[in-house]
Amino acid sequence: MTGLPRGGTKPTLAVVGATGAVGSVMLQILSQHADIWGEIRLLASPRSAGRKLAVRGEEVEVMAISEEAFVGVDVAMFDVPDEVAAHWAPIAAALGAIVVDNSGAFRMDPDVPLVVPEVNPHAARVRPRGIIANPNCTTLSMIVALGALHAEFGLRELVVSSYQAVSGAGRAGIDTLRQQLSLVAGTELGTKPGDVRRVVGDNTGPFPEPVALNVVPWAGSPREDGWSSEEMKVRDESRKILGLPQLRVAVTCVRVPVVTTHSLTVHACFEGEVTVDRAREILATAPGVVLFDNPEAGEFPTPADVVGTDPTWVGRVRRALDDPTALELFVCGDNLRKGAALNTAQIAELVAEELGATA
Ligand SMILES: NC(=O)c1ccc[n+]([C@@H]2O[C@H](COP(=O)([O-])OP(=O)(O)OC[C@H]3O[C@@H](n4cnc5c(N)ncnc54)[C@H](OP(=O)(O)O)[C@@H]3O)[C@@H](O)[C@H]2O)c1
């Protein structure tokens, strides 16, 4: 892939997983951003072939994924489960597409860059496998703010707790919360041990416990020594994006009954003393970050207000009481926009610019 033909042909884009939770938001973003793409092909499993989805104000028919579907594609965004991406992304790359993959299949591959355009855009240019990975949504919901603070203060350690929305588990997560809410709404449930579980029954969907009227201290699948896959992703991916392989990271991931937008509390330790005033200046001017922090007036980010927006929202900025080198933050980010589709679209736009595409 050396660039587009002279004369301004626009690159062909494939959206793989167009029917999913992330794919649906991707189609909205493609309809809202500058129109740099030529043909946009929508791919999904054979189950969805023939469905019509709207993008850029037009109805486009979904194609079943196949080798032929990638022929002539310049950039392919993958919003599909890990095993589907692991199989198809190398095929798309071999057929000449530059792949931007939203799954976890390639993120820690040393030959695949893990890119956040506000933090490490240069990494997108070095892609030995023709694949660029998009970080996981929990990491992405905080990393733009932390990258800005790291550039000034030098990050040394992170202690993080997440409050993750159900859409982080895809359409199945959203459906599960909505169904459980319909079972508990208007009842007296939530007052006796196990009363919610008895009404919800075995239908806990992708979660190990009922999520309505509850919080669940688990996200992902089991890893060694009691850690979850989601917690390991936050640690490993933060290290890779920031270029800090030894960064100390402690994280607990928790699922809450929010449809979309992850929240995190962050205790961030830096190389030297920090001041809240300087931290606020950095956060107020960092691209992709909104500082919304006036607790006396009841102003701080919450998922109900942040959902559907692009930036990383930061509030409750305080210096740690017992450590002058540490800050406490509350961060919110829409897990389907910056946490997934938006970051992927931004990476694809970097690639398109490299190929010479213009709106
Ligand atoms: N949800 C988030 O907050 C989030 C954030 C960051 C990254 N991600 C990652 O993004 C990816 C998609 O997540 P999601 O939440 O959008 O999942 P989802 O709602 O379950 O959607 C999955 C998509 O993959 C397609 N698909 C499934 N099996 C396929 C196959 N064998 N061949 C081709 N297409 C297939 C589905 O098509 P059909 O409709 O035809 O089944 C659907 O379009 C996952 O890797 C996830 O980990 C998700």
The ligand as a MOL file (V3000), in Angstrom:
LIG
                    3D

  0  0  0     0  0            999 V3000
M  V30 BEGIN CTAB
M  V30 COUNTS 48 52 0 0 0
M  V30 BEGIN ATOM
M  V30 1 N -18.6040 -2.6170 23.7240 0
M  V30 2 C -17.5250 -1.9120 24.0540 0
M  V30 3 O -17.5570 -0.9860 24.9110 0
M  V30 4 C -16.2160 -2.1940 23.3860 0
M  V30 5 C -15.1980 -1.2800 23.5660 0
M  V30 6 C -13.9620 -1.5040 22.9630 0
M  V30 7 C -13.7760 -2.6310 22.2120 0
M  V30 8 N -14.7900 -3.5290 22.0350 0 CHG=1
M  V30 9 C -14.5340 -4.6810 21.2100 0
M  V30 10 O -15.1690 -4.4680 19.9420 0
M  V30 11 C -15.5680 -5.7380 19.4000 0
M  V30 12 C -17.0690 -5.6840 19.1080 0
M  V30 13 O -17.7560 -5.4810 20.3380 0
M  V30 14 P -19.3240 -5.1570 20.4220 0
M  V30 15 O -19.5100 -4.7420 21.8520 0
M  V30 16 O -19.7470 -4.2730 19.3350 0 CHG=-1
M  V30 17 O -19.9320 -6.6480 20.1870 0
M  V30 18 P -21.3900 -7.0670 19.6680 0
M  V30 19 O -22.3740 -6.0050 19.9800 0
M  V30 20 O -21.6030 -8.4270 20.2060 0
M  V30 21 O -21.2120 -7.1350 18.0540 0
M  V30 22 C -20.3880 -8.1110 17.4480 0
M  V30 23 C -20.2960 -7.8760 15.9580 0
M  V30 24 O -19.4230 -8.8840 15.3980 0
M  V30 25 C -20.1240 -9.5550 14.3430 0
M  V30 26 N -19.7230 -10.9560 14.2950 0
M  V30 27 C -19.8660 -11.9020 15.2520 0
M  V30 28 N -19.4050 -13.0950 14.8220 0
M  V30 29 C -18.9760 -12.8940 13.5370 0
M  V30 30 C -18.4010 -13.7410 12.5550 0
M  V30 31 N -18.1690 -15.0360 12.7900 0
M  V30 32 N -18.0700 -13.1980 11.3540 0
M  V30 33 C -18.2910 -11.8960 11.1080 0
M  V30 34 N -18.8430 -11.0290 11.9920 0
M  V30 35 C -19.1770 -11.5350 13.2080 0
M  V30 36 C -21.5820 -9.4310 14.7020 0
M  V30 37 O -22.3520 -9.6370 13.5230 0
M  V30 38 P -23.8540 -10.2540 13.6050 0
M  V30 39 O -24.7360 -9.1030 14.0260 0
M  V30 40 O -24.0970 -10.6910 12.2040 0
M  V30 41 O -23.8120 -11.3480 14.6100 0
M  V30 42 C -21.6220 -7.9850 15.2150 0
M  V30 43 O -21.6440 -7.0880 14.1210 0
M  V30 44 C -15.1840 -6.7950 20.4390 0
M  V30 45 O -13.9250 -7.3250 20.1320 0
M  V30 46 C -15.0960 -5.9950 21.7260 0
M  V30 47 O -14.2470 -6.5930 22.6660 0
M  V30 48 C -16.0290 -3.3310 22.5930 0
M  V30 END ATOM
M  V30 BEGIN BOND
M  V30 1 1 1 2
M  V30 2 2 2 3
M  V30 3 1 2 4
M  V30 4 1 4 5
M  V30 5 2 4 48
M  V30 6 2 5 6
M  V30 7 1 6 7
M  V30 8 2 7 8
M  V30 9 1 8 9
M  V30 10 1 8 48
M  V30 11 1 9 10
M  V30 12 1 9 46
M  V30 13 1 10 11
M  V30 14 1 11 12
M  V30 15 1 11 44
M  V30 16 1 12 13
M  V30 17 1 13 14
M  V30 18 2 14 15
M  V30 19 1 14 16
M  V30 20 1 14 17
M  V30 21 1 17 18
M  V30 22 2 18 19
M  V30 23 1 18 20
M  V30 24 1 18 21
M  V30 25 1 21 22
M  V30 26 1 22 23
M  V30 27 1 23 24
M  V30 28 1 23 42
M  V30 29 1 24 25
M  V30 30 1 25 26
M  V30 31 1 25 36
M  V30 32 1 26 27
M  V30 33 1 26 35
M  V30 34 2 27 28
M  V30 35 1 28 29
M  V30 36 1 29 30
M  V30 37 2 29 35
M  V30 38 1 30 31
M  V30 39 2 30 32
M  V30 40 1 32 33
M  V30 41 2 33 34
M  V30 42 1 34 35
M  V30 43 1 36 37
M  V30 44 1 36 42
M  V30 45 1 37 38
M  V30 46 2 38 39
M  V30 47 1 38 40
M  V30 48 1 38 41
M  V30 49 1 42 43
M  V30 50 1 44 45
M  V30 51 1 44 46
M  V30 52 1 46 47
M  V30 END BOND
M  V30 END CTAB
M  END
